[in-house]
Amino acid sequence: MTGWHAPDDLVARYTDGSLPETDSWSLEKHLESCTACAVRASQAARAGAAGAVLSEVRDAVLHAVRAPAAAPSPAHASAPPPAPAPAPAPAGRRARAVGGRLGRIVWAAGPALRGAWVAAVVLVAVGALALAYAGGFAGARPLLLAVAPVVPVAGVALSYGRYADPLYEIVATSPTGGLRLVLMRTAAVLTVSVPLLTAAGLLLPPAGPRLPEAPATAAWLLPGLALTLATLALSGYVGCRTASAVVGGGWVLALAAPALTANGSGPTARLTEQLSRYLTGAPPQGAWAAAAALCALLLAARRTAYDRLETM
């Protein structure tokens, strides 16, 4: 709490509808956490031109709520007894209700979890296992480690914005949107992709004897987090889709360019060598951790940029 309270003229303009839309969003966020200002805004609304209408609506609601509890009149004294209470819902109906709530949670978590992105993550994990065990491909592990860090980046690109979210208009006008919504949907993306890709890496066999030793299975986690946070930080400047393309393309280029241009061993061996340079050892992992912390600080410093989701 900063101790700041909305001035009276700001509250008055908010309640009579003359406050600009962006200022209204900011004030609504403040009202969520400031009881004193919320009470003043309520009092100003009741005292304004809409006060009489609000009072009539309140009286009508209270009358409708209290009517069933009123004593029966003599004309209805001989009315039949009330019907018995309905039986408890069967277990199947309760299970469907629980499933409906779960579905609503998944829907709120973000468009990426409702579209083809989850199927794509499963395809990456299962495809790596199929290449290793059914196809006998010795480079399945380095290939998975090369793709895994950008999979969450693709999920973030599909999580919000007018190009991906069918509820974009509602999201853009929600006072509780902004960075909180961005982080919630990003967490949902990571919750899906991290366990699936890590489990697939654990199940893969070691690299072939003719290939350099690939990085450990969990070596992609810090780079994946850093690339995801870099995408979010860059989204505040250029939008989500552009930021995802720049970050994901940069990672692919950093791996593919040296692996394709170097002479000597095959592409898979060169890719494994590049992965070892980027992922193996304390210096690379420390650099990824520092990059993730820097991007997180930039997110916090520019948190108001994410209130304008029309730019995403």
N, C-alpha and C positions, 0 to 999 in steps of 0.2 A: 504494500500500500504506500502511495506517495503522499497522501494527505490532500490531494487535489480534489475539489468538488466543482461540479458544473455550475457556471453562473446562472442567475435567474433568467436573463434574456435568452441564453442558449436553451434552457429547459422550455421556456415559453415558445420559442420558435420551433422546437422539436414537437411539442404537443399540438400546435396549430398547423403543422405540415409545411411550414415555410423554410425549414432548415435543409440545406443541400444534402443530397443522398449520401455522399461520402462522409460528411460530418455526422449524419444520423447513424451510420454504421459505427463510427467511433464512439458516439455517445451511448449507443445500445450496449457495446462491450463494457463500457464503464458502469452502466446501470446493473449489469449482471453481478458485479462484485461490490457495489456501493449501495448499501441499504438506504442511507440517508438521501442520496440523490434519486433513488428509485421511488421513495415515498414522495419526494417533492414533485417528481414527474407525474405520479399518479394523482396527486392533489391538483396540479395544474391542469391535467386532462379533465378532471371532474368539474373544475371551475370554469373551463372554457366553453366554447360553443357546442361541443359534443357532449358536455356534461349531462344535459337533460336526457339525451338519447341513451347514454351509458347507464344512467339511473333507471330508465324504463326497462332496459334489457336486464339489468340486475334484478329488479323487482319481479319481472316475468320469470326469470330462472328460479328465484327463491320460491315463488308461488308454485311453480311446477314441481319443485323438489318437495315442498311441504304438503302438497295436496294429498298424497296417499296416506299421510300420517294423521289427517284430520278425522275427528269423530264422525261416525255415520249419522246421517239425518234420520228422523223418524220414518220418512218415506221409504228408506232403504233398510229399516230395522229387520224386515223379514227376508232380506236378501239371502241367497244360499251361501253357505260357508265358502271361504276361499279355497281355491284348488290346492291340492298338496304340492309341496315343493318338488321341483323336478329331480329326478334321480341323478346321482353323480355321473359325470361323463365317463363313458367306458375308457378302458386303457388305450385303445386304438385312437380315440379322439384326442386324448391327452397327448399321446405321442405325436399326432399330427400337429397339435398346437405347439409343442416343443420344437418340432421341425420347422414350423412357420416362423417362430422367433429366431431360430438359427439362420434361416434363409434371409430374414431381414437384417441380421447382423452382417452376414456375408455381403448383402447388397450395399449396406452402408460402408463396408470396408473399402470399396472401390471398384471401378469398372474392370480393372485388370483381373480381379478374382472371379468375374462373371463371364468373361469372354474366352477367347482361345489361348490366352497367355498361359493359364495353368496347364492346358494340354501341351503347349509348347515346352514348358519346363519338364513335364513328364517325358515328353518325346526326347529331349536332350539326355535325360538321365538313362532312360531305357535304351536309347540309341547307342550310348557309349558302352553299356553292358553288352548289347548285341554285337557291336563291332569287336569287342574284346573276346567274347566267348563263342559266338556263332561264326563271326567272320575271321577270327584269328588275327585281328589287327593289333600289332604290338604297341602302336602309338595312341591307343584309346585314352590312356590316363593323361598324357600331356595335352591332347586335344580337348578333353573335358576341362582341364585346368585353364586352358586358354579361353574357353567360352564362358565358364562359370562367372567370372567377375562382371561381365556385361549383361548377364541374364536379369539381375535386379534392375539394371538401368533401363532395360526394355520394359519391365513391369511398371516402373515409375512413369515412363512416357505414356503408358496406357491408363494411368490411374486417375488423372484429373485433367481438366481443360475442356474447352468447348469442342475439340475434335474427338474426344473420347468419352466424355461423361454425358449420358442422356439427361441427367438432372442438373445440367450446367447452370441454368438460370437460377434455380433454387440455391445451388451451392454458392454462386457468385453474390447473392443477396443475403446470405446467412450471416448474422453477426458473430457466430461461433466458427466461421470458416477460417480461411487464411492459413497461416503456418501450422496451426493445430491440426487442421484437416489434412494438410500435406504430409505431416509427420505420421499421422494415424494410418494413412493409406500406404505410405512407404513401409511402415512397420508390418502391415499385412502382407505386402509383397515379400519382404525379407523372411517373414514367418513361413511362407510357402516354399520359397526357393532355397533357403539355406539348408533345411533338413534333407530335402530331396537330393540336392546336388552333393552334399557331404556324404550321405548314405551311398550314393552311386560311386563316389570316389573310394570309399572304404571297401566296396565290393569288387573294384577293378583289380586285376592282377598286376604285379609289378611290370615295369617296362621291359621290353625285350633285352636280351644280353648284348645286342649290337647297338643299343641306344644308350645315351647318357642317363644317369639316374634322374628321374623326374622329381619335382618338389613334393613335399608331404601333402597329404590329402587336404588338411586344413589351411594350407599356405595361402589359398585364394581368399580367405575370409576377410582379412584386413584390406587387401586391395579392393575387394568387392564393396566393402563398406565405404572406403575412401572414394571410389568412383561414383557410388550412389549419392553420397553427400555432395560431391562436386557437381553432379547433375542438378541437385536441388539448389545449390548455391548459384549456379549459372542460370537456372530457370528464372530467378528474380530479375535478370537482365534481358534475356533473349527469348524467354518462353520455354515451356517444357519440352516440346518436340525437338526444337533446335538444339537445346542443351543436351538432350539424350543422344542426338545424332553426333554432336561434336565430341562428347566424352567417349561414347562407344566407338566411334570411328577412330579417335585418337589411340585408344587401347589396341584396336585391331591393327592399325598402321604401325604402332610401336613394336608389335610382335611380328607382323608379316613382312615388313620391309627388310629387316636384317636377315630373316630366315629365308627369304626368296633371293636375295642378292648375294649372300655369302657363297663362297666356293667350297668344294670339298664334299662333306657328307650330305646325306639326303635331307629333304625338307623337314621330315619328322625329327631327325636328330638335331637340326639347327633350331627348330621350334623348342625342343626340350632345353637346349642350351640357353635360349633367350628367356624361357620361363625360370630357369635356375638363377639367372642374373637378376630377374625382377622379383622373385618370390623367396629365394632360399637365403637364410642367414639373418643375423640381427640387423645389419645396416639397411637392407631393403625393407624389412618389416618395420623397423623404426621410422623409416621415411614415409611409409604408408600410414603409420599411426599419426605422425606429425601432420600429414596432409589431411587426414580425416578430422583431426582436432582443429586445424585451420579452417576447413570448410564449415565445421559446426559453429565456430565463432563468427564466420561470415553470415551464416544463416541467422544467428541470433541478432547480429547487428542490423541486418536488413529484413527483419521479420515483418515490418509493415508493408514491404513490397508484395507480399503474398496475400494481402487483403484485396488486391486487384486481380482476381483470377481471370478477368477478361483478357489479360495480357498473356495468360498461360497457353 
